Amino acid sequence: MTAGVPLNWYGVILIVAAASSWILTFPVRHMAARIGYVAQPDERKVHQQVTPQAGGVAMFVAALVAIAVAASVPALGSLFQGSSQPLGLVLGAAAIFVVGVIDDLRDMSAPAKMAGQVLAAMILYFLGVTFIQFKVPLAGFVVPGADYTPLLTALWVIGITNAVNLIDGLDGLAAGVVAIASGALAVYGLHLQHLGNLSTDNIGPLVAVITCGICLGFLPHNFHPAKIFMGDAGALLLGLLMAASTMLIGGRAAGTVATGAAQSGSVQSGETYFFFAPLFIPFFILGVPLFDMAFAFVRRTANRTGFSTPDKNHLHHRLVRLGHGHRRSVLILWAWTALLSGFVLFPLYISSVNAVIPFGVLALVVVLFTLFHPGLRRRATMEADEEPLPPEGEAAGHDPADGAGPASAPEPVAPSEPPGSLPPGHTVSDQGRDRTPAPSAAGRPGTGGEL
């Protein structure tokens, strides 16, 4: 075990980030309403009134304030001295923030937005915020070469940012999910530092703490009914910060300390998963947005629509259609995120759970598949549509068998004409059709008469 930054300073930065985000959102709300930085209601969105969506501005400035305060704290100096990573985080966050603002105001095309995400990822890569190595179960440590690291960095940033952006569909959903996930990631990273499995000058846990703080400060403004939305600027910013922190923690964790400790028997059994698959932890912590993004990809591919084509079949939309209200749907997905995060942090404090973890993973997959499988809801709807309608009397609330209610008189039937008789002015071809008089010679085509 090694001594790192005192934990109380991480708590201070968490409070600074949360307070800055909460305070800055007030003027941002008024500014957004004044300049027209607002979200208009439409058939795809759930809100019914014009709402400011410049929350990403407050979150970005709050993140900069928290980073500046952390850089000025002597106890945190080792995270900033002689490293280009803080600059890479600031510049990468600024790039993705600008992309989000432009998309909020002008609706960027999907290729243009992806180009902006790749630009932010390359800024992170060239300034050191990327993978170095990661552990693959049954395959050992993998060190990506210089030819593959930029590609892996770009794919990781694109995946995480889009996952967070897609789940930002209900008030408070994305902010709450990312707050829980980043808090769990910070606990995980700090624990690795405490055990000596992660360098004490790694800035990843600090990034996770700042991400959690700006989400907590923004939530009071964003929970239903939301007074302001984070917009694409906020969602993409949160996605980039989560991508950066997961790369810095999961892609930097060394296995030598943990492996030696495990061989000597000093490591609890449940901690083995943290050492053998540190990069897989984000897939659990960010399970809800990643699961939603994967289903969106499969669904839109099956429907032969573009991945950027919006729809109302995300997890939160399905929960609402299942009968849960707006707030309850958000709380359910928060609970799922907390459950998944607690599931991977549980081995840190309870020993001998290795045999339980694989079965728990399978159980979670089965439950999620059962609840949110795209075909189940569609099949239930089709079965409901195929049910026979009740007789007319029953549909009106009247049972014909009880004899109550006045009997309706039968409609009079027009007397039939004798066979072969036609009214004057009708042709034989008119029999069985609408009885319209045959046109006179003056009105037939080709005779010069007016039709």
N, C-alpha and C positions, 0 to 999 in steps of 0.2 A: 504494500500500500504506500502511496505517496501523498505528500501534502500539496494541495493545490490552493486555488483562490478561496478565501473564506466564503462560506455559503451565504452569510448575511449580506455580502455585497451583491450577489445575484438577486437577493430579495429586494435590495434597494433599487437596482436597475429595473426589476419587474414593476415596482411601484411608480418609478419615474415614467416608464413607457405607458403604463395604464393611465396615470394622471394626465400625461401630455395628450394622449389620444382622446380622453374624455373632454378635456378643456378645449382643445383645438376644434372639436367637432361642432361646438356651438357657433363660432363665427363662420365656419365653413358652410353650415346649413343656411345661414342668412345670405352669404355670398352666392351660393349656388342658386338659390331662388331668385336672386336679383339679376344674375347674368344668364339665366336660362339653362344652367347645367342640371337638368331635371330628367326624370324618366316619365314618359307618357304611358298611360295605361293602354293596353291592347288585348286582343283575344288570347295571346300566349302568356301574358303576365297575370299574376293573381291580384295585384293591387288595383284599386279602383279609382285612385286619384293621383294627380301630379305630385311627384315626390322628388326632392333633391337626391342626386346620386353622386355627390362629390366626396363621399366618405373616404375614398382612397387618398384624397389630398391630406386630410387630417392624419390618416394612418402613416403616410409616407413621412410627413414632417415630424410626427411623434417618434418614428423609428430613428430619424436623423438626430433628434434631441437625445434619445436614449444612448445612441452610439457615442455622441459627443461627451455626454456625462460619464459614460464608462471609460472613455479614453483619458479623461481627466482624473480618474481615481488611481492613486499609486498602486493599490493592491491588484488592480486589473492591468497594470502596465505591461506585464509579460505577454498579454494577448495582442498587443498592438506594436510593441517594439520590434523593429527589424522584420516586419511582415507586410506584404502587399495585400493580404487577404481583406483587411478592413476597407481599403480603397476599392478593391474589387467588388465587395458587397455593396458599397455606396453607389458606385457607377452602374453596376448591374441592376440594382434596384431602381435607379433613376431611369435607365433605359426602358425597363419593363413598365415603369409607371407612366412614362410618356406614351408608350404604345397603348396602354389602357385608357388614358385620357382621350387620345385621338379616337379610339374605338367608341368610347362613350359619346363623343360629340359628333362623329361623322360616320360611324359604322364601317370600320375597315373590312376589307375582304379577308377571307381565311388565309390565302397565301401571304398577304401583307402582314397579318398578325403573327403568323408563324415565323416570318422573316425577322420580326422584332424579337420574338422569343429566342431565336437562334443567335441574334446579335447579343442579347443579354447573357446567354449561356457562354458565348465566346469571351465576353468580358470577364466572366467568372473564371473561365479556364486559363486565360493568359495571365491573370493576376493570382493564380494559385488556389482558387476555390474549386476543387475538383476531386476526383477519386485518386488515391494512390495505390491502394490494394483493398481487396475484400475477400472474405472467406466464403467458399462454396462448399456446402456439405458433400462429403465423399470425394471431393476433388482437390482439396487443399486451398492454399492461398493463390489468388489470381492477381497478377500485376499487369494491368492493361498497358500496352506499349504506346508510344507517342502517336502512332497512326490511328489508334482506336479511342484513346481518351477523349479527344474533342467530340467524336461522334457520340460516345456514351454520355458525356456531359450534356450535349444538346438534347438527346433523347430523354434524359432524366428530367431536365428543366421543362421541356415541352409536355411530358407526361404529367408531372405534378401540377404545373400551372393550369393546364386544361382540366385536370380533375377537380381542383378547387373552384375554377370558374364555372364548371358545369353544375356543381352542387349549390351554387349561389342562386337559389330559386325561391326560397321562402325567407321571411324576415328573421334574421338572427341565425340562420342555419350555418352558413359558411364560417361566420365569425366564431360561433360556439364550437363547431367541429374542429377548426384549426386551433382554437385556444386549448381544447382538451388534448389534441394530438401533439402540439408543440410543448405543452407542459409535461406530457409523458416522455417526450423525446429529451427534454432537458433533464429530467430525473435519470433517464437511462444514461445519457452522456456523462453527467456528474458522477454517477455510480461507477462507470468505467474508469474515470479519472481517479476516483478514490481507490480503486483496486489496482491502479497502475497499468491498466490496459489501454489507456488513452492519454496522450501527452497533456500535461497540465497547462500548456500554452495553446491548446486547441480552442479556437474561438467558436466552435460549433454550439456548445451548450449555451453560450451567451446569446447567440443569434436566436436559438429556440426560446430563451427567456424573453427576449425583446418581442419576438413574434407573439408569444402568449400575452404579454402585457398590452400591446396595442389592440389585440382582439378584445381583451377584457374591458379596456377603456371605451371601446366603440360599441360594445353590446348594449349598454343602457339606451343608446340612441337608435339601435337597429332592431331590438326585439319587438315583436308584434304588439301593437301596430307601429311599424317603423316610421320614424321621423326623417330618416335619411338612409340611403342605400350606399354600399361601398363601391358599386359600379365595377366595371372591368378593371379600372385602375387599382382598386383595392384588392380584388380577387387575384389578379395576376401578381400583384406585389406579395401577397401572402403565399402564393404558390412558389414564387422564386425564393423567398426566405426559407420556406420549408424544404425546397430542393437543395439549397445551399447548406442548411444545417444537417440534413441527412447525409449529404456527401462528405461533409467535414467530420461527422461522427462515425457513420457506418463505413465510409471509405477510407478512414484513417486508423481504425482500431487495429492494434497489433495483436498477434496471437501468441507471442512467445511467453509473456508473463502468465497469461491465463492457462496456456497449455502446461507449463511447468507446475503451476499451482494445482491444476487438475490431476496431474500425475502423482503429486505428493499427497493428494487427498484433502487439501486444505480448502478447495472450492466446493461449495454445495452442489449437489447433483443438479438442481434446477437451473443453476447459472450456466450450465454447459451450452444452452441454446444461445445465450448472449455472446459467447465466445466463438462458437462455430458458425454463426450466421448473423453477424451484426447488421449487414446490409439488408437482411430480410425483415428486420424489425419495423421499418417504415411501412411495409406492406400490411402489417397488422394495425399499426397506429393510425395510418391513413386508409384503413380498410373501407370505410363508408364511401369517401369520394372516389377511390380507385375502383371499387366494385361498381359504383354507378357509371363511371366512365367506361369500364369494360362492357357493361350491358348496353350502354348507348352505342358503342362501336358495333357490337353484334347486331343490335336492333336496326341501326341505320344501314348497315351492310345488307342485312336480309331484305330490307325494304327498298334497297337500291337508291338510297338518298345519300347526299354528301354528309360527311361527319359533322360539318359545321351547320347543317340544316337543323334549326331548333324544332323541338317538339315538346309535348307535355306528358312524357312517359318516363320521367326520371323517378328515382325512389320516392322523393317527397311528393311528386304528383300522384303516384300510386297510393301512398298512404292517405292522402286527402280523399281519393276516390273510394278507398276502403271504408271511409266514414270517419276518420280522424280529422279533427279540426286543424286549423293552421298551427296553433301553438303546440297541440299535442303531437302533431307530426314532427315538428322541430325537436321537441323533447325526446321523442322516441329515437330519432337519429343521433341526438346527443348521447342518449343512454347506450346506443350501440357502439359509438366511438369510445365512450368511457369503458364499456365492457371489453372491447378489443384491446384497448390500451392497458387496462388492468390485467388482462389475460397474459400479455407478454411481460409485464412488470412483476407479476405474481411470483415467478421463480426467484426473484432477488431476495425474497423474504421467507419463502417456504421451501424447505429442502425436499429432495426425493420426489419431484413431480415430473421428471422426464418422461416417464411412461404415460402420463396423463395428457401431456400436451398434444401429441398427434391426434388422439381421439377427440380432444376438445376442438382442435382445428376442423376436423371432419364434421363434428356436430354443428359448429357454427356455419360451415358451408351448406350443410343440408338445410338448416333452418332458414338461412337467407335465400337459398334456392326455392324453398317451399313457399315463402312469403312473397317473393318478388319475381318469380319466374314469369316472363312476359306472356306465355301461353295460358297460364292459369286464369288470369283475369279475363282474357279474351274468350276462353272456353265457357266460363261462367256466364258471361254476357250473352253468348250465343244460345246457351241452354235456356236462359231466361226469356230470350226473344222467341224461342220455339214453343213455349208453353201456350196451350190453346186459350183463347180469350173466353170469358164467361158469356153465357147468353145475354141478350140485350137487356132483359128484365133484371138479371142479377147484376149486371154492370151498373144499372141505375139505382141499385139498392133495394130492389123489389124482387122477392122470390115468387115466381108464378105459381108454385104449389100451395102457397098459404091462402090463396083466394082473395087477398086484400087488394084494394085498389080498383079503380074502375077499369072495366074491359074496354079496350079500344075498338071502335067500330071498324069493320072491314071497309077498305077503300072501294068505291064504286068501279065496276069494270065496264069499259066502253063496249057497246054492242058491236059485234063483228059484222062485217059486210058480207053479203052473199058472194060465194066464189065466182070469180070471173068478172065481177062488176067493178068498174073503176070510175071515179068521179070524172066529170067533164074536164077536159084539158090535161089529163095525165096519160102517160105512155105506159106500155107494158113493162119497160125496163125500170119504172119507178116502183113496181110492186115489191114490197118488203123493205123499202128504203123510206127516207123522209118524203112525205107526200107533197112534193112541190110541183106547181103547174109547169107543164112543158112549155118552153119558149115558143113564141109565135114565129112565123116565118120572118117577120121583120126583125126579130131579135136573135136569129141564128147566125153563127159565124159564117162569113163568106157571102152573106146576102146584102151587106152594106147597111144592115140595121144596127142601131145602137144597142150595145149589151147593157 
